[in-house]
C-alpha cells in the first residue's frame, strides 16, 4: 500500500485559475485563441496541468535514483517521463501487437 507521503500527486489546475490567467493575459494585451486546449494553455503559461500528475518531489526522487545508479538502466526514469500515447495510437508498440506469426 502506498501513501500520499510516499507518492505525492500534484493537484490539477482548476477552471477558475485558468480563467484568471486568461484574464491576466488579456489585460496585458495578449490574445489567447478561444479554441486552445486548457492542458496546452496550462503548460505554456507554467500553471501546471489539468490532470493529476506526480509532483516535483517524485521527479526529483526518480532523477536521484537514476544518477546514483539505484535505477541502473533508467527504466523508471524513462517510464516517468514518457509522453502518453496520442488518441488512436494506444495499441501501437510491443504491448499492443496482436496476431502475426509466432516465432519459435
Short mmCIF file of the C-alpha atoms (twelve columns), coordinates in Angstrom:
data_MODEL
# 
_entry.id   MODEL 
# 
loop_
_atom_site.group_PDB 
_atom_site.id 
_atom_site.type_symbol 
_atom_site.label_atom_id 
_atom_site.label_alt_id 
_atom_site.label_comp_id 
_atom_site.label_asym_id 
_atom_site.label_seq_id 
_atom_site.Cartn_x 
_atom_site.Cartn_y 
_atom_site.Cartn_z 
_atom_site.pdbx_PDB_model_num 
ATOM 1   C CA . UNK A 1   0.000   0.000   0.000   1 
ATOM 2   C CA . UNK A 2   1.276   3.475   -0.804  1 
ATOM 3   C CA . UNK A 3   0.552   6.704   0.970   1 
ATOM 4   C CA . UNK A 4   0.412   10.334  -0.087  1 
ATOM 5   C CA . UNK A 5   3.760   10.885  1.603   1 
ATOM 6   C CA . UNK A 6   5.461   8.193   -0.461  1 
ATOM 7   C CA . UNK A 7   3.683   9.030   -3.724  1 
ATOM 8   C CA . UNK A 8   2.705   12.728  -3.767  1 
ATOM 9   C CA . UNK A 9   0.474   13.877  -6.605  1 
ATOM 10  C CA . UNK A 10  0.279   17.443  -7.902  1 
ATOM 11  C CA . UNK A 11  -3.331  18.565  -7.882  1 
ATOM 12  C CA . UNK A 12  -4.793  19.585  -11.233 1 
ATOM 13  C CA . UNK A 13  -5.319  23.253  -12.044 1 
ATOM 14  C CA . UNK A 14  -8.987  24.192  -11.747 1 
ATOM 15  C CA . UNK A 15  -11.028 26.201  -14.249 1 
ATOM 16  C CA . UNK A 16  -11.050 29.314  -12.031 1 
ATOM 17  C CA . UNK A 17  -7.234  29.565  -12.084 1 
ATOM 18  C CA . UNK A 18  -7.175  29.041  -15.849 1 
ATOM 19  C CA . UNK A 19  -9.775  31.762  -16.386 1 
ATOM 20  C CA . UNK A 20  -7.913  34.147  -14.057 1 
ATOM 21  C CA . UNK A 21  -4.693  33.602  -16.022 1 
ATOM 22  C CA . UNK A 22  -6.516  34.212  -19.314 1 
ATOM 23  C CA . UNK A 23  -7.921  37.471  -17.905 1 
ATOM 24  C CA . UNK A 24  -4.436  38.482  -16.760 1 
ATOM 25  C CA . UNK A 25  -3.032  37.849  -20.235 1 
ATOM 26  C CA . UNK A 26  -5.935  39.727  -21.862 1 
ATOM 27  C CA . UNK A 27  -5.262  42.725  -19.588 1 
ATOM 28  C CA . UNK A 28  -1.640  42.673  -20.759 1 
ATOM 29  C CA . UNK A 29  -2.805  42.727  -24.387 1 
ATOM 30  C CA . UNK A 30  -2.030  39.094  -25.206 1 
ATOM 31  C CA . UNK A 31  -4.657  37.376  -27.329 1 
ATOM 32  C CA . UNK A 32  -5.329  33.747  -26.455 1 
ATOM 33  C CA . UNK A 33  -7.262  31.717  -29.064 1 
ATOM 34  C CA . UNK A 34  -10.665 30.533  -27.802 1 
ATOM 35  C CA . UNK A 35  -10.162 27.027  -29.184 1 
ATOM 36  C CA . UNK A 36  -6.860  26.493  -27.302 1 
ATOM 37  C CA . UNK A 37  -6.886  23.345  -25.170 1 
ATOM 38  C CA . UNK A 38  -6.726  24.046  -21.414 1 
ATOM 39  C CA . UNK A 39  -3.936  21.483  -20.903 1 
ATOM 40  C CA . UNK A 40  -1.730  23.161  -23.519 1 
ATOM 41  C CA . UNK A 41  -2.553  26.600  -22.090 1 
ATOM 42  C CA . UNK A 42  -1.523  25.473  -18.589 1 
ATOM 43  C CA . UNK A 43  1.742   24.015  -19.832 1 
ATOM 44  C CA . UNK A 44  2.620   27.100  -21.890 1 
ATOM 45  C CA . UNK A 45  1.898   29.538  -19.076 1 
ATOM 46  C CA . UNK A 46  3.522   27.480  -16.324 1 
ATOM 47  C CA . UNK A 47  0.333   26.856  -14.345 1 
ATOM 48  C CA . UNK A 48  0.916   23.119  -14.200 1 
ATOM 49  C CA . UNK A 49  -1.524  20.606  -15.609 1 
ATOM 50  C CA . UNK A 50  -5.256  19.977  -15.727 1 
ATOM 51  C CA . UNK A 51  -4.565  16.300  -14.975 1 
ATOM 52  C CA . UNK A 52  -3.360  14.886  -11.663 1 
ATOM 53  C CA . UNK A 53  0.301   14.048  -12.128 1 
ATOM 54  C CA . UNK A 54  3.174   13.054  -9.862  1 
ATOM 55  C CA . UNK A 55  4.640   16.046  -8.067  1 
ATOM 56  C CA . UNK A 56  8.086   17.579  -8.374  1 
ATOM 57  C CA . UNK A 57  9.232   15.562  -5.377  1 
ATOM 58  C CA . UNK A 58  8.728   12.294  -7.246  1 
ATOM 59  C CA . UNK A 59  10.515  13.691  -10.286 1 
ATOM 60  C CA . UNK A 60  13.478  14.629  -8.094  1 
ATOM 61  C CA . UNK A 61  13.490  11.216  -6.388  1 
ATOM 62  C CA . UNK A 62  13.455  9.346   -9.705  1 
ATOM 63  C CA . UNK A 63  16.225  11.573  -11.064 1 
ATOM 64  C CA . UNK A 64  18.331  10.953  -7.956  1 
ATOM 65  C CA . UNK A 65  17.744  7.198   -8.217  1 
ATOM 66  C CA . UNK A 66  18.950  7.259   -11.810 1 
ATOM 67  C CA . UNK A 67  22.006  9.396   -11.035 1 
ATOM 68  C CA . UNK A 68  23.039  7.303   -8.021  1 
ATOM 69  C CA . UNK A 69  22.632  4.086   -10.023 1 
ATOM 70  C CA . UNK A 70  19.691  2.828   -7.934  1 
ATOM 71  C CA . UNK A 71  17.810  2.726   -11.253 1 
ATOM 72  C CA . UNK A 72  20.739  1.330   -13.265 1 
ATOM 73  C CA . UNK A 73  19.280  1.410   -16.772 1 
ATOM 74  C CA . UNK A 74  16.909  4.328   -16.214 1 
ATOM 75  C CA . UNK A 75  13.731  2.302   -16.717 1 
ATOM 76  C CA . UNK A 76  11.749  4.114   -14.006 1 
ATOM 77  C CA . UNK A 77  13.013  7.497   -15.242 1 
ATOM 78  C CA . UNK A 78  12.076  6.718   -18.843 1 
ATOM 79  C CA . UNK A 79  8.629   5.424   -17.843 1 
ATOM 80  C CA . UNK A 80  8.034   8.520   -15.684 1 
ATOM 81  C CA . UNK A 81  8.951   10.950  -18.486 1 
ATOM 82  C CA . UNK A 82  7.282   9.107   -21.359 1 
ATOM 83  C CA . UNK A 83  4.638   11.077  -23.237 1 
ATOM 84  C CA . UNK A 84  1.194   9.473   -23.116 1 
ATOM 85  C CA . UNK A 85  0.098   7.886   -26.415 1 
ATOM 86  C CA . UNK A 86  -1.892  10.031  -28.819 1 
ATOM 87  C CA . UNK A 87  -5.517  9.104   -29.481 1 
ATOM 88  C CA . UNK A 88  -5.701  6.245   -31.944 1 
ATOM 89  C CA . UNK A 89  -2.151  5.055   -31.251 1 
ATOM 90  C CA . UNK A 90  -2.697  3.374   -27.887 1 
ATOM 91  C CA . UNK A 91  -2.284  -0.127  -29.294 1 
ATOM 92  C CA . UNK A 92  0.990   0.508   -31.084 1 
ATOM 93  C CA . UNK A 93  4.269   -0.921  -29.925 1 
ATOM 94  C CA . UNK A 94  5.281   -4.109  -28.243 1 
ATOM 95  C CA . UNK A 95  2.381   -4.447  -25.798 1 
ATOM 96  C CA . UNK A 96  -0.301  -3.742  -28.374 1 
ATOM 97  C CA . UNK A 97  0.691   -6.249  -31.032 1 
ATOM 98  C CA . UNK A 98  -1.881  -8.837  -31.920 1 
ATOM 99  C CA . UNK A 99  -1.941  -11.582 -34.476 1 
ATOM 100 C CA . UNK A 100 1.007   -12.271 -36.662 1 
ATOM 101 C CA . UNK A 101 3.265   -15.263 -36.712 1 
ATOM 102 C CA . UNK A 102 4.728   -16.658 -33.543 1 
ATOM 103 C CA . UNK A 103 8.461   -17.270 -33.604 1 
ATOM 104 C CA . UNK A 104 9.987   -20.366 -32.058 1 
# 
